Amino acid sequence: MSSDWKSWTHGFPYTGLDDPEYIKAREETFNKHGNGWWWKNGWWNGHTLTPRVRQQQYRAEREKQNV
């Protein structure tokens, strides 16, 4: 299979998001891998600020300096 998603020919294997087989597969995946790729195993481990929070703090500090 190509890494280019546009060339994939197999399509979505379920009839929709309410398909019982899809829900079962999704639950198995979440139970095995957790809530998302980014939590602990990805780029964010919970011990540092997320880019969004870091940007919010930066903007708040700049506003304090400009007042």
Backbone as JSON, one array per atom type, in Angstrom:
{
  "sequence": "MSSDWKSWTHGFPYTGLDDPEYIKAREETFNKHGNGWWWKNGWWNGHTLTPRVRQQQYRAEREKQNV",
  "N": [[0.85, -1.18, 0.0], [0.56, 2.17, -0.84], [2.02, 5.07, 0.68], [0.71, 7.33, 0.14], [-2.35, 8.65, 0.65], [-4.28, 9.15, -1.25], [-4.1, 7.22, -3.18], [-5.13, 4.93, -2.12], [-7.22, 2.12, -2.32], [-8.96, 0.55, -0.91], [-10.85, 1.76, 0.77], [-13.28, 2.88, 3.27], [-13.97, 0.51, 5.66], [-16.43, 0.13, 6.95], [-20.01, 0.61, 7.32], [-20.8, 3.02, 8.33], [-20.43, 5.56, 10.94], [-22.0, 4.68, 12.99], [-22.05, 1.98, 12.78], [-22.09, -1.2, 14.23], [-19.83, -2.91, 14.12], [-17.78, -1.09, 13.57], [-17.86, 0.47, 15.9], [-17.12, -1.45, 17.79], [-14.5, -2.08, 16.89], [-13.31, 0.44, 17.2], [-13.49, 0.81, 19.98], [-11.83, -1.29, 20.84], [-9.39, -0.4, 19.81], [-9.04, 2.07, 21.21], [-8.92, 1.07, 23.82], [-6.58, -0.39, 23.67], [-4.6, 1.46, 22.79], [-5.07, 3.85, 24.08], [-6.26, 7.27, 24.54], [-5.22, 8.85, 22.51], [-2.59, 9.46, 20.07], [-0.8, 11.37, 20.86], [-0.59, 11.55, 23.6], [1.59, 10.92, 26.12], [3.06, 8.86, 24.64], [3.63, 10.25, 22.42], [4.42, 13.5, 21.25], [3.86, 15.01, 23.49], [4.09, 14.76, 26.94], [2.73, 15.46, 29.19], [4.15, 16.77, 31.14], [5.07, 19.19, 30.36], [4.1, 22.4, 29.03], [1.41, 22.67, 26.71], [1.61, 23.68, 23.25], [-0.45, 25.54, 22.75], [-1.23, 26.52, 25.31], [1.2, 27.58, 26.11], [1.48, 29.64, 24.22], [-0.73, 31.22, 24.93], [0.03, 32.07, 27.5], [2.32, 33.51, 26.84], [1.22, 35.61, 25.29], [-0.38, 36.84, 27.25], [1.59, 37.75, 29.04], [2.9, 39.62, 27.37], [0.85, 41.46, 26.99], [0.6, 42.48, 29.59], [3.06, 43.78, 29.82], [2.79, 45.79, 27.93], [0.87, 47.45, 28.94]],
  "CA": [[0.0, 0.0, 0.0], [1.31, 3.42, -0.92], [1.82, 5.98, 1.81], [-0.14, 8.43, -0.33], [-3.73, 8.24, 0.94], [-5.12, 9.29, -2.43], [-4.02, 6.02, -4.01], [-5.74, 3.8, -1.43], [-8.4, 1.63, -3.03], [-9.79, -0.29, -0.05], [-11.96, 2.54, 1.31], [-13.7, 2.73, 4.66], [-14.54, -0.84, 5.71], [-17.68, 0.08, 7.7], [-21.12, 1.29, 6.66], [-20.91, 4.36, 8.89], [-19.89, 5.7, 12.29], [-22.86, 3.99, 13.92], [-21.94, 0.56, 12.5], [-21.63, -1.91, 15.43], [-18.46, -3.42, 13.93], [-16.89, 0.06, 13.71], [-17.82, 0.83, 17.32], [-16.33, -2.5, 18.46], [-13.09, -1.9, 16.51], [-12.85, 1.69, 17.81], [-13.3, 0.58, 21.42], [-10.63, -2.12, 20.99], [-8.23, 0.46, 19.54], [-8.88, 2.99, 22.33], [-8.48, 0.31, 24.99], [-5.19, -0.81, 23.47], [-3.66, 2.56, 22.58], [-5.42, 5.03, 24.85], [-7.09, 8.3, 23.95], [-4.63, 9.48, 21.34], [-1.16, 9.21, 19.85], [0.01, 12.45, 21.41], [-0.5, 11.49, 25.05], [2.7, 10.17, 26.7], [3.91, 8.21, 23.65], [3.88, 11.17, 21.31], [5.25, 14.68, 21.48], [3.55, 15.65, 24.76], [4.03, 13.77, 28.01], [1.99, 15.98, 30.33], [5.02, 17.48, 32.07], [5.36, 20.51, 29.81], [2.92, 23.09, 28.53], [1.09, 22.47, 25.31], [1.89, 24.9, 22.49], [-1.55, 26.5, 22.91], [-1.13, 27.16, 26.63], [2.43, 28.38, 26.09], [1.19, 30.84, 23.45], [-1.64, 32.04, 25.73], [0.82, 32.7, 28.56], [3.19, 34.49, 26.2], [0.41, 36.78, 24.95], [-0.79, 37.5, 28.49], [2.76, 38.48, 29.53], [3.14, 40.77, 26.5], [-0.19, 42.46, 27.27], [0.96, 43.11, 30.86], [4.18, 44.67, 29.57], [2.35, 46.91, 27.08], [-0.11, 48.3, 29.65]],
  "C": [[0.89, 1.25, 0.0], [1.06, 4.26, 0.32], [0.97, 7.18, 1.43], [-1.6, 8.01, -0.2], [-4.64, 8.33, -0.28], [-5.12, 8.03, -3.3], [-4.63, 4.79, -3.33], [-7.02, 3.39, -2.15], [-9.35, 0.85, -2.14], [-10.95, 0.47, 0.57], [-12.24, 2.28, 2.78], [-14.44, 1.4, 4.8], [-15.89, -0.95, 6.43], [-18.76, 0.87, 6.97], [-21.31, 2.71, 7.16], [-20.35, 4.39, 10.3], [-20.77, 5.03, 13.35], [-22.91, 2.48, 13.68], [-21.41, -0.16, 13.75], [-20.21, -2.46, 15.31], [-17.44, -2.29, 14.07], [-16.74, 0.44, 15.18], [-16.97, -0.17, 18.09], [-14.84, -2.31, 18.16], [-12.52, -0.63, 17.15], [-12.58, 1.5, 19.3], [-12.05, -0.27, 21.67], [-9.36, -1.28, 20.8], [-7.99, 1.41, 20.7], [-8.41, 2.26, 23.58], [-7.02, -0.1, 24.88], [-4.23, 0.37, 23.47], [-3.97, 3.81, 23.38], [-6.19, 6.05, 24.03], [-6.51, 8.91, 22.69], [-3.14, 9.23, 21.25], [-0.29, 10.19, 20.59], [0.22, 12.32, 22.9], [0.55, 10.48, 25.49], [3.59, 9.51, 25.67], [4.29, 9.13, 22.51], [4.73, 12.34, 21.74], [4.97, 15.32, 22.82], [3.38, 14.61, 25.84], [3.3, 14.26, 29.24], [2.83, 16.78, 31.3], [5.4, 18.87, 31.58], [4.06, 21.13, 29.31], [2.67, 22.73, 27.07], [1.41, 23.75, 24.56], [0.79, 25.96, 22.66], [-1.45, 27.24, 24.23], [0.11, 28.05, 26.69], [2.2, 29.7, 25.34], [0.25, 31.77, 24.23], [-0.88, 32.76, 26.84], [1.73, 33.78, 27.99], [2.42, 35.76, 25.87], [-0.03, 37.54, 26.19], [0.37, 38.31, 29.07], [3.04, 39.72, 28.69], [2.1, 41.85, 26.75], [0.11, 43.18, 28.57], [2.09, 44.12, 30.66], [3.79, 45.92, 28.79], [1.4, 47.86, 27.8], [0.59, 49.33, 30.48]]
}
